[in-house]
Amino acid sequence: MPTVKIKGMSCNHCVLAVTKALSGIEGIRNVNVDLARGEATFEETRPVDRAVIADRIRKAGYEIA
Ligand SMILES: [Cu+2]
């Protein structure tokens, strides 16, 4: 399963925001964000450009590590 490292998450609100941001990308589903590990895993129904993922994460207020 694809995994991205995310910087800046500190609480469950952050987890929710990142989950929402990733879930809103076409081609991504079943997002699971792990706060302790600082990472998100998800399924791709089609290949998604990592730049698109980084952009959505940034717009939500976080950074791809
Ligand atoms: Cu937070």
PDB file of the backbone (N, CA, C, O) and the ligand in Angstrom, with CONECT records:
HET     CU  A 101       1
ATOM      1  N   MET A   1       0.850  -1.199   0.000  1.00  0.00           N
ATOM      2  CA  MET A   1       0.000   0.000   0.000  1.00  0.00           C
ATOM      3  C   MET A   1       0.881   1.244   0.000  1.00  0.00           C
ATOM      4  O   MET A   1       1.862   1.293   0.743  1.00  0.00           O
ATOM      5  N   PRO A   2       0.560   2.248  -0.812  1.00  0.00           N
ATOM      6  CA  PRO A   2       1.380   3.470  -0.827  1.00  0.00           C
ATOM      7  C   PRO A   2       1.361   4.167   0.535  1.00  0.00           C
ATOM      8  O   PRO A   2       0.343   4.201   1.226  1.00  0.00           O
ATOM      9  N   THR A   3       2.503   4.713   0.890  1.00  0.00           N
ATOM     10  CA  THR A   3       2.648   5.422   2.166  1.00  0.00           C
ATOM     11  C   THR A   3       3.325   6.757   1.921  1.00  0.00           C
ATOM     12  O   THR A   3       4.281   6.844   1.151  1.00  0.00           O
ATOM     13  N   VAL A   4       2.829   7.798   2.578  1.00  0.00           N
ATOM     14  CA  VAL A   4       3.536   9.082   2.544  1.00  0.00           C
ATOM     15  C   VAL A   4       3.804   9.534   3.972  1.00  0.00           C
ATOM     16  O   VAL A   4       2.970   9.365   4.862  1.00  0.00           O
ATOM     17  N   LYS A   5       4.982  10.109   4.173  1.00  0.00           N
ATOM     18  CA  LYS A   5       5.355  10.673   5.471  1.00  0.00           C
ATOM     19  C   LYS A   5       4.872  12.115   5.510  1.00  0.00           C
ATOM     20  O   LYS A   5       5.070  12.878   4.564  1.00  0.00           O
ATOM     21  N   ILE A   6       4.231  12.478   6.623  1.00  0.00           N
ATOM     22  CA  ILE A   6       3.667  13.820   6.739  1.00  0.00           C
ATOM     23  C   ILE A   6       4.211  14.518   7.983  1.00  0.00           C
ATOM     24  O   ILE A   6       4.206  13.965   9.083  1.00  0.00           O
ATOM     25  N   LYS A   7       4.678  15.741   7.776  1.00  0.00           N
ATOM     26  CA  LYS A   7       5.207  16.535   8.887  1.00  0.00           C
ATOM     27  C   LYS A   7       4.154  17.509   9.380  1.00  0.00           C
ATOM     28  O   LYS A   7       3.386  18.051   8.585  1.00  0.00           O
ATOM     29  N   GLY A   8       4.112  17.737  10.695  1.00  0.00           N
ATOM     30  CA  GLY A   8       3.289  18.803  11.252  1.00  0.00           C
ATOM     31  C   GLY A   8       2.014  18.356  11.924  1.00  0.00           C
ATOM     32  O   GLY A   8       1.273  19.188  12.448  1.00  0.00           O
ATOM     33  N   MET A   9       1.733  17.045  11.926  1.00  0.00           N
ATOM     34  CA  MET A   9       0.511  16.576  12.582  1.00  0.00           C
ATOM     35  C   MET A   9       0.754  16.429  14.084  1.00  0.00           C
ATOM     36  O   MET A   9       1.747  15.839  14.511  1.00  0.00           O
ATOM     37  N   SER A  10      -0.186  16.985  14.886  1.00  0.00           N
ATOM     38  CA  SER A  10       0.016  16.921  16.334  1.00  0.00           C
ATOM     39  C   SER A  10      -1.179  16.382  17.104  1.00  0.00           C
ATOM     40  O   SER A  10      -1.053  16.067  18.287  1.00  0.00           O
ATOM     41  N   CYS A  11      -2.331  16.268  16.464  1.00  0.00           N
ATOM     42  CA  CYS A  11      -3.516  15.798  17.196  1.00  0.00           C
ATOM     43  C   CYS A  11      -4.507  15.167  16.224  1.00  0.00           C
ATOM     44  O   CYS A  11      -4.257  15.071  15.022  1.00  0.00           O
ATOM     45  N   ASN A  12      -5.644  14.739  16.783  1.00  0.00           N
ATOM     46  CA  ASN A  12      -6.631  14.055  15.944  1.00  0.00           C
ATOM     47  C   ASN A  12      -7.298  14.971  14.933  1.00  0.00           C
ATOM     48  O   ASN A  12      -7.811  14.519  13.910  1.00  0.00           O
ATOM     49  N   HIS A  13      -7.284  16.274  15.235  1.00  0.00           N
ATOM     50  CA  HIS A  13      -7.800  17.226  14.259  1.00  0.00           C
ATOM     51  C   HIS A  13      -6.934  17.183  12.998  1.00  0.00           C
ATOM     52  O   HIS A  13      -7.445  17.209  11.878  1.00  0.00           O
ATOM     53  N   CYS A  14      -5.639  17.119  13.194  1.00  0.00           N
ATOM     54  CA  CYS A  14      -4.701  17.027  12.068  1.00  0.00           C
ATOM     55  C   CYS A  14      -4.949  15.750  11.275  1.00  0.00           C
ATOM     56  O   CYS A  14      -4.957  15.763  10.044  1.00  0.00           O
ATOM     57  N   VAL A  15      -5.150  14.656  11.985  1.00  0.00           N
ATOM     58  CA  VAL A  15      -5.408  13.368  11.336  1.00  0.00           C
ATOM     59  C   VAL A  15      -6.633  13.473  10.445  1.00  0.00           C
ATOM     60  O   VAL A  15      -6.641  12.985   9.315  1.00  0.00           O
ATOM     61  N   LEU A  16      -7.675  14.122  10.971  1.00  0.00           N
ATOM     62  CA  LEU A  16      -8.913  14.282  10.224  1.00  0.00           C
ATOM     63  C   LEU A  16      -8.702  15.152   8.985  1.00  0.00           C
ATOM     64  O   LEU A  16      -9.201  14.844   7.902  1.00  0.00           O
ATOM     65  N   ALA A  17      -7.950  16.251   9.164  1.00  0.00           N
ATOM     66  CA  ALA A  17      -7.700  17.176   8.063  1.00  0.00           C
ATOM     67  C   ALA A  17      -6.915  16.490   6.943  1.00  0.00           C
ATOM     68  O   ALA A  17      -7.220  16.664   5.763  1.00  0.00           O
ATOM     69  N   VAL A  18      -5.909  15.717   7.323  1.00  0.00           N
ATOM     70  CA  VAL A  18      -5.088  15.019   6.324  1.00  0.00           C
ATOM     71  C   VAL A  18      -5.905  13.917   5.645  1.00  0.00           C
ATOM     72  O   VAL A  18      -5.813  13.714   4.434  1.00  0.00           O
ATOM     73  N   THR A  19      -6.695  13.218   6.438  1.00  0.00           N
ATOM     74  CA  THR A  19      -7.542  12.157   5.882  1.00  0.00           C
ATOM     75  C   THR A  19      -8.499  12.737   4.841  1.00  0.00           C
ATOM     76  O   THR A  19      -8.682  12.169   3.765  1.00  0.00           O
ATOM     77  N   LYS A  20      -9.107  13.877   5.178  1.00  0.00           N
ATOM     78  CA  LYS A  20     -10.035  14.546   4.277  1.00  0.00           C
ATOM     79  C   LYS A  20      -9.328  15.003   3.004  1.00  0.00           C
ATOM     80  O   LYS A  20      -9.836  14.823   1.898  1.00  0.00           O
ATOM     81  N   ALA A  21      -8.140  15.601   3.181  1.00  0.00           N
ATOM     82  CA  ALA A  21      -7.386  16.123   2.039  1.00  0.00           C
ATOM     83  C   ALA A  21      -7.041  15.005   1.064  1.00  0.00           C
ATOM     84  O   ALA A  21      -7.190  15.158  -0.148  1.00  0.00           O
ATOM     85  N   LEU A  22      -6.582  13.887   1.601  1.00  0.00           N
ATOM     86  CA  LEU A  22      -6.187  12.766   0.734  1.00  0.00           C
ATOM     87  C   LEU A  22      -7.405  12.086   0.116  1.00  0.00           C
ATOM     88  O   LEU A  22      -7.385  11.703  -1.053  1.00  0.00           O
ATOM     89  N   SER A  23      -8.463  11.941   0.912  1.00  0.00           N
ATOM     90  CA  SER A  23      -9.668  11.269   0.417  1.00  0.00           C
ATOM     91  C   SER A  23     -10.323  12.052  -0.717  1.00  0.00           C
ATOM     92  O   SER A  23     -11.049  11.486  -1.534  1.00  0.00           O
ATOM     93  N   GLY A  24     -10.058  13.373  -0.759  1.00  0.00           N
ATOM     94  CA  GLY A  24     -10.650  14.216  -1.789  1.00  0.00           C
ATOM     95  C   GLY A  24      -9.957  14.125  -3.135  1.00  0.00           C
ATOM     96  O   GLY A  24     -10.422  14.706  -4.116  1.00  0.00           O
ATOM     97  N   ILE A  25      -8.852  13.405  -3.189  1.00  0.00           N
ATOM     98  CA  ILE A  25      -8.121  13.269  -4.450  1.00  0.00           C
ATOM     99  C   ILE A  25      -8.702  12.101  -5.242  1.00  0.00           C
ATOM    100  O   ILE A  25      -8.851  10.995  -4.723  1.00  0.00           O
ATOM    101  N   GLU A  26      -9.027  12.365  -6.501  1.00  0.00           N
ATOM    102  CA  GLU A  26      -9.577  11.306  -7.329  1.00  0.00           C
ATOM    103  C   GLU A  26      -8.536  10.208  -7.525  1.00  0.00           C
ATOM    104  O   GLU A  26      -7.392  10.481  -7.887  1.00  0.00           O
ATOM    105  N   GLY A  27      -8.942   8.978  -7.284  1.00  0.00           N
ATOM    106  CA  GLY A  27      -8.021   7.852  -7.441  1.00  0.00           C
ATOM    107  C   GLY A  27      -7.484   7.337  -6.122  1.00  0.00           C
ATOM    108  O   GLY A  27      -6.824   6.299  -6.073  1.00  0.00           O
ATOM    109  N   ILE A  28      -7.770   8.067  -5.046  1.00  0.00           N
ATOM    110  CA  ILE A  28      -7.307   7.634  -3.726  1.00  0.00           C
ATOM    111  C   ILE A  28      -8.503   7.255  -2.861  1.00  0.00           C
ATOM    112  O   ILE A  28      -9.508   7.964  -2.815  1.00  0.00           O
ATOM    113  N   ARG A  29      -8.371   6.133  -2.185  1.00  0.00           N
ATOM    114  CA  ARG A  29      -9.438   5.713  -1.263  1.00  0.00           C
ATOM    115  C   ARG A  29      -8.831   4.939  -0.094  1.00  0.00           C
ATOM    116  O   ARG A  29      -7.643   4.619  -0.079  1.00  0.00           O
ATOM    117  N   ASN A  30      -9.694   4.650   0.885  1.00  0.00           N
ATOM    118  CA  ASN A  30      -9.270   3.910   2.084  1.00  0.00           C
ATOM    119  C   ASN A  30      -8.035   4.526   2.734  1.00  0.00           C
ATOM    120  O   ASN A  30      -7.051   3.840   3.011  1.00  0.00           O
ATOM    121  N   VAL A  31      -8.108   5.820   2.968  1.00  0.00           N
ATOM    122  CA  VAL A  31      -6.994   6.532   3.605  1.00  0.00           C
ATOM    123  C   VAL A  31      -6.940   6.186   5.089  1.00  0.00           C
ATOM    124  O   VAL A  31      -7.960   6.187   5.778  1.00  0.00           O
ATOM    125  N   ASN A  32      -5.749   5.894   5.563  1.00  0.00           N
ATOM    126  CA  ASN A  32      -5.541   5.661   6.988  1.00  0.00           C
ATOM    127  C   ASN A  32      -4.336   6.476   7.441  1.00  0.00           C
ATOM    128  O   ASN A  32      -3.218   6.287   6.961  1.00  0.00           O
ATOM    129  N   VAL A  33      -4.591   7.390   8.381  1.00  0.00           N
ATOM    130  CA  VAL A  33      -3.515   8.255   8.868  1.00  0.00           C
ATOM    131  C   VAL A  33      -3.090   7.804  10.257  1.00  0.00           C
ATOM    132  O   VAL A  33      -3.917   7.651  11.156  1.00  0.00           O
ATOM    133  N   ASP A  34      -1.788   7.594  10.417  1.00  0.00           N
ATOM    134  CA  ASP A  34      -1.229   7.169  11.697  1.00  0.00           C
ATOM    135  C   ASP A  34      -0.491   8.351  12.315  1.00  0.00           C
ATOM    136  O   ASP A  34       0.580   8.743  11.851  1.00  0.00           O
ATOM    137  N   LEU A  35      -1.082   8.914  13.372  1.00  0.00           N
ATOM    138  CA  LEU A  35      -0.520  10.109  14.005  1.00  0.00           C
ATOM    139  C   LEU A  35       0.850   9.824  14.626  1.00  0.00           C
ATOM    140  O   LEU A  35       1.786  10.603  14.449  1.00  0.00           O
ATOM    141  N   ALA A  36       0.965   8.717  15.346  1.00  0.00           N
ATOM    142  CA  ALA A  36       2.217   8.391  16.045  1.00  0.00           C
ATOM    143  C   ALA A  36       3.363   8.206  15.059  1.00  0.00           C
ATOM    144  O   ALA A  36       4.487   8.631  15.325  1.00  0.00           O
ATOM    145  N   ARG A  37       3.088   7.580  13.935  1.00  0.00           N
ATOM    146  CA  ARG A  37       4.126   7.329  12.936  1.00  0.00           C
ATOM    147  C   ARG A  37       4.307   8.508  11.987  1.00  0.00           C
ATOM    148  O   ARG A  37       5.305   8.593  11.272  1.00  0.00           O
ATOM    149  N   GLY A  38       3.337   9.414  11.986  1.00  0.00           N
ATOM    150  CA  GLY A  38       3.413  10.555  11.089  1.00  0.00           C
ATOM    151  C   GLY A  38       3.339  10.154   9.631  1.00  0.00           C
ATOM    152  O   GLY A  38       4.073  10.675   8.790  1.00  0.00           O
ATOM    153  N   GLU A  39       2.445   9.223   9.340  1.00  0.00           N
ATOM    154  CA  GLU A  39       2.317   8.800   7.948  1.00  0.00           C
ATOM    155  C   GLU A  39       0.889   8.423   7.581  1.00  0.00           C
ATOM    156  O   GLU A  39       0.046   8.143   8.433  1.00  0.00           O
ATOM    157  N   ALA A  40       0.662   8.429   6.281  1.00  0.00           N
ATOM    158  CA  ALA A  40      -0.646   8.067   5.752  1.00  0.00           C
ATOM    159  C   ALA A  40      -0.486   6.935   4.754  1.00  0.00           C
ATOM    160  O   ALA A  40       0.421   6.955   3.922  1.00  0.00           O
ATOM    161  N   THR A  41      -1.359   5.959   4.834  1.00  0.00           N
ATOM    162  CA  THR A  41      -1.404   4.903   3.835  1.00  0.00           C
ATOM    163  C   THR A  41      -2.752   4.977   3.128  1.00  0.00           C
ATOM    164  O   THR A  41      -3.733   5.463   3.693  1.00  0.00           O
ATOM    165  N   PHE A  42      -2.792   4.499   1.905  1.00  0.00           N
ATOM    166  CA  PHE A  42      -4.027   4.587   1.123  1.00  0.00           C
ATOM    167  C   PHE A  42      -3.970   3.611  -0.028  1.00  0.00           C
ATOM    168  O   PHE A  42      -2.930   3.015  -0.307  1.00  0.00           O
ATOM    169  N   GLU A  43      -5.114   3.453  -0.700  1.00  0.00           N
ATOM    170  CA  GLU A  43      -5.179   2.646  -1.912  1.00  0.00           C
ATOM    171  C   GLU A  43      -5.330   3.579  -3.095  1.00  0.00           C
ATOM    172  O   GLU A  43      -5.962   4.630  -2.995  1.00  0.00           O
ATOM    173  N   GLU A  44      -4.745   3.187  -4.217  1.00  0.00           N
ATOM    174  CA  GLU A  44      -4.898   3.942  -5.448  1.00  0.00           C
ATOM    175  C   GLU A  44      -5.728   3.123  -6.434  1.00  0.00           C
ATOM    176  O   GLU A  44      -5.390   1.983  -6.753  1.00  0.00           O
ATOM    177  N   THR A  45      -6.806   3.715  -6.905  1.00  0.00           N
ATOM    178  CA  THR A  45      -7.604   3.034  -7.923  1.00  0.00           C
ATOM    179  C   THR A  45      -7.013   3.306  -9.307  1.00  0.00           C
ATOM    180  O   THR A  45      -7.335   2.623 -10.279  1.00  0.00           O
ATOM    181  N   ARG A  46      -6.144   4.313  -9.375  1.00  0.00           N
ATOM    182  CA  ARG A  46      -5.336   4.587 -10.560  1.00  0.00           C
ATOM    183  C   ARG A  46      -4.124   5.363 -10.062  1.00  0.00           C
ATOM    184  O   ARG A  46      -4.171   5.943  -8.977  1.00  0.00           O
ATOM    185  N   PRO A  47      -3.025   5.386 -10.844  1.00  0.00           N
ATOM    186  CA  PRO A  47      -1.823   6.065 -10.353  1.00  0.00           C
ATOM    187  C   PRO A  47      -2.075   7.556 -10.112  1.00  0.00           C
ATOM    188  O   PRO A  47      -2.623   8.254 -10.965  1.00  0.00           O
ATOM    189  N   VAL A  48      -1.667   8.021  -8.944  1.00  0.00           N
ATOM    190  CA  VAL A  48      -1.835   9.430  -8.590  1.00  0.00           C
ATOM    191  C   VAL A  48      -0.452  10.071  -8.454  1.00  0.00           C
ATOM    192  O   VAL A  48       0.426   9.562  -7.756  1.00  0.00           O
ATOM    193  N   ASP A  49      -0.288  11.196  -9.138  1.00  0.00           N
ATOM    194  CA  ASP A  49       0.972  11.937  -9.119  1.00  0.00           C
ATOM    195  C   ASP A  49       1.310  12.364  -7.682  1.00  0.00           C
ATOM    196  O   ASP A  49       0.472  12.941  -6.989  1.00  0.00           O
ATOM    197  N   ARG A  50       2.527  12.078  -7.247  1.00  0.00           N
ATOM    198  CA  ARG A  50       2.929  12.448  -5.882  1.00  0.00           C
ATOM    199  C   ARG A  50       2.924  13.965  -5.677  1.00  0.00           C
ATOM    200  O   ARG A  50       2.767  14.438  -4.552  1.00  0.00           O
ATOM    201  N   ALA A  51       3.094  14.718  -6.749  1.00  0.00           N
ATOM    202  CA  ALA A  51       3.055  16.183  -6.659  1.00  0.00           C
ATOM    203  C   ALA A  51       1.651  16.654  -6.292  1.00  0.00           C
ATOM    204  O   ALA A  51       1.491  17.638  -5.570  1.00  0.00           O
ATOM    205  N   VAL A  52       0.637  15.952  -6.789  1.00  0.00           N
ATOM    206  CA  VAL A  52      -0.750  16.283  -6.459  1.00  0.00           C
ATOM    207  C   VAL A  52      -0.997  16.018  -4.978  1.00  0.00           C
ATOM    208  O   VAL A  52      -1.635  16.816  -4.292  1.00  0.00           O
ATOM    209  N   ILE A  53      -0.495  14.911  -4.504  1.00  0.00           N
ATOM    210  CA  ILE A  53      -0.643  14.562  -3.086  1.00  0.00           C
ATOM    211  C   ILE A  53       0.041  15.609  -2.217  1.00  0.00           C
ATOM    212  O   ILE A  53      -0.537  16.089  -1.242  1.00  0.00           O
ATOM    213  N   ALA A  54       1.272  15.960  -2.574  1.00  0.00           N
ATOM    214  CA  ALA A  54       2.031  16.956  -1.798  1.00  0.00           C
ATOM    215  C   ALA A  54       1.297  18.292  -1.770  1.00  0.00           C
ATOM    216  O   ALA A  54       1.267  18.969  -0.743  1.00  0.00           O
ATOM    217  N   ASP A  55       0.704  18.667  -2.907  1.00  0.00           N
ATOM    218  CA  ASP A  55      -0.016  19.928  -3.014  1.00  0.00           C
ATOM    219  C   ASP A  55      -1.240  19.952  -2.097  1.00  0.00           C
ATOM    220  O   ASP A  55      -1.488  20.943  -1.409  1.00  0.00           O
ATOM    221  N   ARG A  56      -1.996  18.866  -2.093  1.00  0.00           N
ATOM    222  CA  ARG A  56      -3.201  18.795  -1.247  1.00  0.00           C
ATOM    223  C   ARG A  56      -2.827  18.836   0.233  1.00  0.00           C
ATOM    224  O   ARG A  56      -3.480  19.494   1.043  1.00  0.00           O
ATOM    225  N   ILE A  57      -1.761  18.117   0.559  1.00  0.00           N
ATOM    226  CA  ILE A  57      -1.303  18.084   1.961  1.00  0.00           C
ATOM    227  C   ILE A  57      -0.883  19.492   2.394  1.00  0.00           C
ATOM    228  O   ILE A  57      -1.196  19.936   3.499  1.00  0.00           O
ATOM    229  N   ARG A  58      -0.171  20.180   1.504  1.00  0.00           N
ATOM    230  CA  ARG A  58       0.303  21.542   1.806  1.00  0.00           C
ATOM    231  C   ARG A  58      -0.884  22.487   1.993  1.00  0.00           C
ATOM    232  O   ARG A  58      -0.892  23.321   2.899  1.00  0.00           O
ATOM    233  N   LYS A  59      -1.874  22.346   1.133  1.00  0.00           N
ATOM    234  CA  LYS A  59      -3.043  23.217   1.230  1.00  0.00           C
ATOM    235  C   LYS A  59      -3.815  22.980   2.521  1.00  0.00           C
ATOM    236  O   LYS A  59      -4.485  23.884   3.021  1.00  0.00           O
ATOM    237  N   ALA A  60      -3.726  21.776   3.059  1.00  0.00           N
ATOM    238  CA  ALA A  60      -4.385  21.467   4.327  1.00  0.00           C
ATOM    239  C   ALA A  60      -3.577  21.983   5.511  1.00  0.00           C
ATOM    240  O   ALA A  60      -4.057  21.993   6.644  1.00  0.00           O
ATOM    241  N   GLY A  61      -2.335  22.416   5.236  1.00  0.00           N
ATOM    242  CA  GLY A  61      -1.517  23.012   6.288  1.00  0.00           C
ATOM    243  C   GLY A  61      -0.374  22.147   6.801  1.00  0.00           C
ATOM    244  O   GLY A  61       0.212  22.422   7.848  1.00  0.00           O
ATOM    245  N   TYR A  62      -0.066  21.088   6.040  1.00  0.00           N
ATOM    246  CA  TYR A  62       0.989  20.168   6.470  1.00  0.00           C
ATOM    247  C   TYR A  62       2.012  19.994   5.340  1.00  0.00           C
ATOM    248  O   TYR A  62       1.848  20.535   4.247  1.00  0.00           O
ATOM    249  N   GLU A  63       3.061  19.234   5.627  1.00  0.00           N
ATOM    250  CA  GLU A  63       4.104  19.035   4.621  1.00  0.00           C
ATOM    251  C   GLU A  63       4.392  17.554   4.452  1.00  0.00           C
ATOM    252  O   GLU A  63       4.325  16.771   5.399  1.00  0.00           O
ATOM    253  N   ILE A  64       4.713  17.195   3.215  1.00  0.00           N
ATOM    254  CA  ILE A  64       5.219  15.845   2.967  1.00  0.00           C
ATOM    255  C   ILE A  64       6.678  15.807   3.428  1.00  0.00           C
ATOM    256  O   ILE A  64       7.476  16.659   3.038  1.00  0.00           O
ATOM    257  N   ALA A  65       7.017  14.837   4.243  1.00  0.00           N
ATOM    258  CA  ALA A  65       8.386  14.738   4.745  1.00  0.00           C
ATOM    259  C   ALA A  65       9.308  14.158   3.669  1.00  0.00           C
ATOM    260  O   ALA A  65      10.506  13.997   3.903  1.00  0.00           O
TER     261      ALA A  65
HETATM  262 CU    CU A 101      -3.876  18.853  15.202  1.00  0.00          CU2+
END
